[in-house]
Amino acid sequence: MSAPSRRAAPQAAPPRQPAPRPAWQAVDAGQLLLVSGAALLVIGAVTQVAASGLRQSNIAVVFGVLIALGELFRMVMPGNREVAPIATAGAVGYALLVGVGPRGAPRGAPFGGVPATHSALQVVAVTAVAALLGSLPHVAVGRPPRPDAVARRLISVAVVALCFRPLLGLDLGWRVLLVVMVVTVVLACAVDLGLAALIRAEAVRARFGIAVRDEFNAKAGLCAATGATAMLIAVATTALGPVALAVFTAPILVTQVAFRRYSGIRATYLQTVRALSRVTEVGGYVERDHSRRVSRLAVAMGRELGMSEGELLELEYAALMHDIGQLSLGDPIPGGATVLASPGEQRRIAELGAGVIEQTGVLDGVARIVRLSSDPYRAPAAPPSDGRVETDGQLPPGPPLASRIIKVANAYDDLVGDSTDRDRGAAVLERLRLDSAAEYDPSVVEALSRVVDRRPRT
């Protein structure tokens, strides 16, 4: 079955791009609900504290300074996740605070410290005001915090404070209080991960279960370190006084530095891969932005098909570099459209590209995806390029899902390019459907159809 010609009549001038939407219009409904709820909580807390007065103001100031510094040194983790572990540890530690210092404590006070009498709403108010002050330098240089991330931190702290502080009036023993600390911290982490998953699922159109798994994998370690540090701060401050804050904040500071370095390395890695993917464009082997368009399509299709965040990152790397094997061609394929090349030529390009990627020594999984991206969905009569063979009369399994996604995304972009003509896109989709069950995976083609249908009409 011959592929439709990629070259159509000269296109009209590109459509005028719509003006960017105001920031408030770009907020998802879930984010708006979350931020509104957090704002109402803060207003109520500040109003209550203003009416009743700030209890133990010196303690509130000390913890407020720690929270503000934590917001000042917040960071962005992979996946565009904004976190402030030092601020969160300080705020949760303030919520869990039983007392301050051993001197002057009444006999029988938990841990031997002077009892902390601040309310749960005071914890929320101090956290909100300190977070605002710590964010002002970022706002001044044009880096305002993400409202949904701040709202999640406030709600998580409120969960701890509202669950723990009322129990201090029940004269519980210190063993019970420690158990309650652990339970409330775990609950707060679960609330934060759940809210983050809800927002992420809505923002990137991912399944909620997949979003929960991604958030857990990305933040569970940091959440555990933050919660442990918060409990350590609360207990140490009760036993030693405010001086313990400077000592016992060090573990979470080291953890934050490690996460920041990891995030920087990963961002640099992706930028390097994106730069390498442009080599084929600069050399005239593929059309401009072809690799980026294929990458965006592939990632959107992967989300549609339920791939995890780690799998999507590997898919993005492979999609960006899927055409790098064309550099070995003496004569470039017209327009760089590998879908118009013979099956043998497609396999040769994929094999050579995979060989180049394997030279990095760290992208073997990406190399395998690229190597198998030229294989048809159903196994051909001849052995495929990676040497799979028949066993017990059964056809060998097809390429992995990531390879099947790249094959479909590349074919679509080869035939549509940067055209915004929806009729042309529909015709290509229909042709891909006709080749389904043999050349292309039908479920992947349908995922592409849903992704294309969600694009804004022009």
C-alpha positions in Angstrom: 0.0 0.0 0.0 1.6 3.2 -1.1 1.9 6.1 1.3 0.2 9.4 0.3 2.4 12.1 -1.1 3.8 14.4 1.6 4.1 17.3 -0.8 0.8 19.1 -1.4 -0.1 22.3 -3.1 1.7 25.4 -1.8 0.3 26.2 1.5 -1.3 29.5 2.4 0.3 31.8 4.8 0.4 30.4 8.3 -2.7 31.3 10.4 -2.4 34.1 12.8 -1.5 32.9 16.2 -4.1 33.7 18.9 -3.0 36.0 21.6 -1.8 34.3 24.7 -4.4 33.9 27.4 -4.1 35.8 30.7 -2.6 33.8 33.4 -5.8 33.4 35.4 -7.5 31.8 32.4 -4.8 29.2 32.2 -5.5 27.9 35.7 -7.2 24.5 35.7 -10.5 24.1 37.6 -8.8 21.8 40.1 -6.0 24.3 40.8 -8.5 27.1 41.2 -10.5 25.0 43.7 -7.4 24.1 45.6 -6.0 27.6 45.8 -9.4 29.0 46.8 -9.7 26.5 49.6 -6.3 27.3 50.9 -7.0 31.0 50.7 -10.2 30.7 52.7 -8.2 28.6 55.3 -5.5 31.3 55.6 -8.1 34.1 55.9 -9.9 32.3 58.7 -6.6 31.6 60.5 -5.2 35.1 60.2 -8.6 36.5 61.4 -8.6 34.2 64.4 -5.0 35.0 65.4 -5.7 38.8 64.9 -8.7 38.5 67.2 -7.1 36.4 70.0 -3.5 37.6 69.7 -0.3 35.8 68.9 0.6 33.3 71.6 4.3 32.8 72.5 5.3 35.3 69.8 9.1 34.6 70.2 8.6 31.0 69.3 6.4 32.0 66.3 9.0 34.4 65.1 11.8 31.8 65.2 9.8 29.2 63.3 8.5 31.9 60.9 12.1 32.9 60.0 12.9 29.2 59.3 9.8 28.8 57.1 10.6 32.1 55.2 14.2 31.0 54.6 12.9 27.6 53.3 10.6 29.4 50.9 13.5 31.6 49.8 15.5 28.4 48.9 12.7 26.4 47.3 13.5 24.4 44.3 11.9 22.7 41.2 12.2 19.0 40.9 12.0 16.9 37.7 8.5 17.1 36.3 8.2 20.8 37.1 7.4 20.0 40.8 8.0 23.0 43.0 9.0 22.0 46.6 10.3 23.7 49.6 11.5 21.0 52.0 13.1 23.3 54.6 10.0 25.4 54.8 7.7 22.4 55.0 9.9 20.8 57.7 9.8 24.0 59.7 6.1 24.4 59.4 5.3 20.8 60.3 7.7 21.0 63.1 5.9 24.0 64.5 2.6 22.1 64.2 4.1 19.2 66.1 5.8 21.3 68.7 5.0 20.1 72.3 7.2 22.5 74.2 10.3 24.7 74.1 13.4 24.1 76.2 13.7 22.4 79.6 14.0 25.4 81.8 11.0 26.5 83.8 8.9 23.6 82.7 6.2 22.4 85.0 6.8 18.9 86.5 5.3 16.2 84.3 5.3 18.3 81.1 6.0 16.1 77.9 9.7 15.8 77.2 10.4 18.2 80.1 9.9 21.4 78.0 7.7 24.5 78.6 4.4 23.6 76.9 3.7 25.2 73.6 0.2 26.8 73.7 -0.3 28.0 70.1 -3.3 26.8 68.3 -3.6 24.9 65.0 -4.9 28.1 63.2 -1.9 30.0 64.5 0.3 27.4 62.8 -1.5 28.1 59.5 -1.3 31.8 59.9 2.4 31.9 60.8 3.2 29.5 57.9 1.2 31.6 55.4 2.8 34.9 56.5 6.3 33.5 56.5 5.8 31.8 53.1 4.6 35.2 51.7 7.7 37.0 53.1 10.0 34.3 51.8 8.5 34.5 48.3 8.9 38.2 48.0 12.5 38.1 46.6 11.3 35.6 44.0 8.4 37.8 43.0 10.7 40.8 42.8 12.9 39.0 40.1 9.9 37.6 38.2 9.8 34.1 39.7 6.5 33.9 41.6 5.7 30.7 43.4 3.2 28.3 41.8 -0.1 28.9 43.6 -1.1 25.3 43.6 2.2 24.2 45.2 2.0 26.8 47.9 -1.7 25.8 48.5 -0.7 22.1 48.9 2.0 23.0 51.4 -0.4 25.1 53.5 -3.1 22.4 53.4 -0.6 19.7 54.4 0.6 21.7 57.3 -3.0 22.4 58.3 -3.8 18.7 58.3 -0.9 18.1 60.8 -1.9 21.0 63.0 -5.6 20.3 63.1 -5.0 16.6 63.8 -2.2 16.9 66.4 -2.6 20.1 68.4 -6.0 19.4 69.9 -4.6 16.2 71.4 -2.0 18.1 73.5 -4.8 19.0 76.0 -5.5 15.3 76.6 -2.4 14.7 78.8 -1.2 11.9 76.7 2.1 10.2 77.4 5.1 10.9 75.2 5.0 7.5 73.6 1.5 8.1 72.4 2.5 11.5 71.2 5.3 10.1 69.1 3.0 7.6 67.5 0.5 10.3 66.7 3.3 12.4 65.2 4.2 9.7 62.8 0.6 9.0 61.9 -0.2 12.7 61.2 3.0 13.2 59.2 2.2 10.2 57.0 -1.4 11.5 56.6 -0.1 14.9 55.5 2.3 13.3 53.0 -0.6 11.2 51.6 -2.8 14.4 51.3 0.0 16.3 49.5 0.7 13.4 47.1 -3.0 12.9 46.4 -3.6 16.6 45.7 -0.5 16.8 43.5 -1.7 13.7 41.6 -5.2 15.3 41.0 -3.7 18.5 39.7 -1.2 16.7 37.5 -3.8 14.3 36.1 -5.9 17.3 35.1 -3.0 19.3 33.7 -1.4 16.7 31.5 -4.5 14.5 30.9 -3.0 11.5 32.6 -4.9 8.8 34.4 -5.2 9.4 38.1 -3.7 6.1 39.1 -0.7 6.7 36.9 -0.4 10.3 38.3 -0.4 8.9 41.9 2.3 6.4 41.1 4.4 9.1 39.4 4.0 11.5 42.4 4.9 8.8 44.8 8.0 7.8 42.9 9.1 11.4 42.5 8.4 12.7 46.0 8.1 9.9 48.5 11.7 10.0 49.5 11.7 13.7 49.9 8.4 13.6 51.8 9.8 11.0 54.2 13.0 13.1 54.8 10.9 16.2 55.4 8.5 14.5 57.8 11.4 12.9 59.8 13.1 16.2 60.0 10.0 17.9 61.2 9.5 15.4 64.0 13.2 15.7 64.9 12.8 19.5 65.0 9.7 19.3 67.3 11.3 16.8 69.7 14.7 18.5 69.8 13.3 22.0 70.2 11.2 20.8 73.2 14.3 19.2 74.8 17.0 21.7 73.8 15.2 24.9 72.9 15.2 27.0 69.7 19.0 26.3 69.2 18.0 22.9 68.0 16.5 24.4 64.9 19.9 25.3 63.4 21.3 21.9 64.2 18.5 19.6 63.2 17.6 21.4 60.0 21.0 20.3 58.5 19.8 16.8 57.3 17.0 18.2 55.2 19.3 20.9 53.9 21.7 18.2 52.7 18.8 16.3 51.2 17.7 19.4 49.3 21.2 20.0 47.9 21.3 16.4 46.7 17.9 16.7 45.0 18.8 20.0 43.5 21.9 18.5 41.9 19.9 15.6 40.6 17.4 17.9 39.1 20.1 20.0 37.5 21.8 16.9 36.0 18.5 15.7 34.6 17.7 19.1 33.0 21.1 19.3 31.5 20.7 15.8 30.1 17.5 16.6 28.4 18.9 19.9 27.0 21.8 18.0 25.5 19.5 15.4 23.9 17.4 18.2 22.4 20.5 19.9 21.0 21.7 16.6 19.5 18.3 16.1 17.9 18.8 19.3 15.9 21.9 17.9 14.1 19.7 16.2 11.5 17.8 19.5 11.0 20.9 21.6 10.6 22.3 19.0 8.1 19.2 19.2 6.0 18.2 15.6 6.6 14.8 16.3 8.2 12.5 19.3 8.2 12.8 21.9 10.9 11.3 21.0 14.3 10.4 17.5 13.0 12.0 15.8 16.0 10.3 18.1 18.5 6.9 17.6 16.9 7.4 13.9 17.0 8.5 14.1 20.6 5.5 16.1 21.7 3.1 13.7 19.9 4.8 10.7 21.3 4.7 11.9 24.9 1.0 12.9 24.6 0.2 9.5 23.2 2.2 7.8 25.9 0.2 9.6 28.5 -3.0 8.6 26.7 -1.9 5.0 26.9 -1.0 5.1 30.6 2.8 5.2 30.5 4.6 6.2 33.7 6.7 9.3 34.0 9.9 7.4 33.8 8.8 5.6 30.7 7.7 8.9 29.2 11.1 10.4 29.8 12.8 7.5 28.0 10.2 7.8 25.2 10.9 11.5 24.9 14.7 10.9 24.5 14.0 8.2 21.9 11.6 10.4 19.9 14.0 13.3 19.9 16.8 11.1 18.5 14.9 8.6 16.3 16.2 10.1 13.1 19.8 10.5 14.1 20.7 7.5 11.9 19.9 9.5 8.8 23.3 11.2 9.3 24.8 8.0 7.7 22.9 8.4 4.5 24.9 9.6 1.4 21.8 11.2 -0.1 19.1 12.5 2.3 15.6 11.2 1.9 13.5 13.9 0.2 12.0 15.9 3.1 13.5 13.5 5.6 10.3 11.4 5.4 11.5 8.0 6.5 7.9 6.7 6.1 8.4 6.9 2.3 11.7 4.9 2.4 11.8 1.2 1.9 11.5 -1.1 4.9 15.1 -2.1 4.5 16.2 1.5 4.5 14.1 2.3 7.5 15.7 -0.6 9.5 19.1 0.5 8.4 18.5 4.1 9.7 17.0 2.8 13.0 20.0 0.4 13.5 22.6 3.1 12.8 20.8 5.5 15.1 20.6 3.0 17.9 24.3 2.3 17.5 25.1 6.0 17.9 22.9 6.3 21.0 24.6 3.2 22.5 27.9 5.0 22.4 26.8 7.2 25.3 27.0 4.2 27.6 23.9 5.3 29.6 21.0 5.2 27.1 20.8 1.5 26.3 17.0 1.5 26.8 16.6 4.5 24.5 18.8 2.8 21.9 16.6 -0.4 22.0 13.5 1.8 21.5 15.0 3.5 18.5 16.3 0.2 17.0 12.8 -1.3 17.1 10.9 1.8 16.0 11.1 0.7 12.3 9.7 -2.8 13.0 6.0 -3.4 12.0 3.5 -4.0 14.7 3.1 -7.6 13.6 6.2 -9.6 13.1 7.3 -9.9 9.5 8.3 -13.2 7.8 11.9 -12.3 8.0 13.6 -12.0 11.5 13.3 -8.4 12.8 16.3 -6.2 13.3 17.1 -7.2 16.9 17.4 -10.9 16.1 14.2 -12.2 17.6 13.2 -15.6 16.2 10.2 -17.9 16.2 9.8 -20.3 19.1 7.4 -23.3 19.2 5.7 -22.1 16.0 4.6 -18.8 17.7 5.3 -15.4 16.2 7.8 -13.4 18.3 6.3 -10.5 20.3 6.1 -7.1 18.5 8.2 -4.1 19.4 7.8 -2.4 22.8 5.1 0.2 23.2 7.5 3.1 23.1 8.8 1.9 19.7 5.2 1.5 18.4 4.4 5.0 19.5 7.4 6.6 17.8 6.6 4.7 14.6 3.1 6.1 14.5 4.1 9.6 15.6 6.9 9.8 13.0 4.7 8.5 10.2 2.0 11.1 11.1 4.5 14.0 11.2 6.3 12.8 8.0 3.0 13.1 6.1 1.5 16.1 7.8 4.5 18.1 8.9 3.7 21.5 10.4 0.4 21.8 8.5 -2.6 22.9 10.6 -5.1 21.6 8.0 -7.4 19.3 9.9 -8.7 17.6 6.8 -5.1 16.7 5.8 -4.5 15.3 9.3 -7.8 13.3 9.2 -6.8 11.8 5.8 -3.4 10.7 7.2 -5.0 9.2 10.3 -7.4 7.2 8.0 -4.4 5.9 6.0 -2.6 4.9 9.2 -5.8 3.1 10.3 -5.8 1.2 7.0 -2.3 0.0 7.7 -3.2 -0.9 11.3 -2.9 -4.5 12.6 0.1 -5.1 10.3 2.3 -2.0 10.2 0.9 0.2 13.0 -0.6 -0.7 16.4 -4.3 0.1 16.2 -4.5 1.2 19.9 -1.6 3.6 19.3 -3.2 5.0 16.2 -6.4 5.6 18.1 -4.4 7.3 20.9 -2.9 9.6 18.2 -6.4 10.3 17.0 -7.5 11.4 20.4 -4.4 13.6 20.9 -4.9 15.3 17.5 -8.6 15.9 18.2 -7.8 17.8 21.4 -5.7 20.3 19.5 -7.2 23.7 19.1 -9.0 24.2 15.8 -7.6 26.8 13.4 
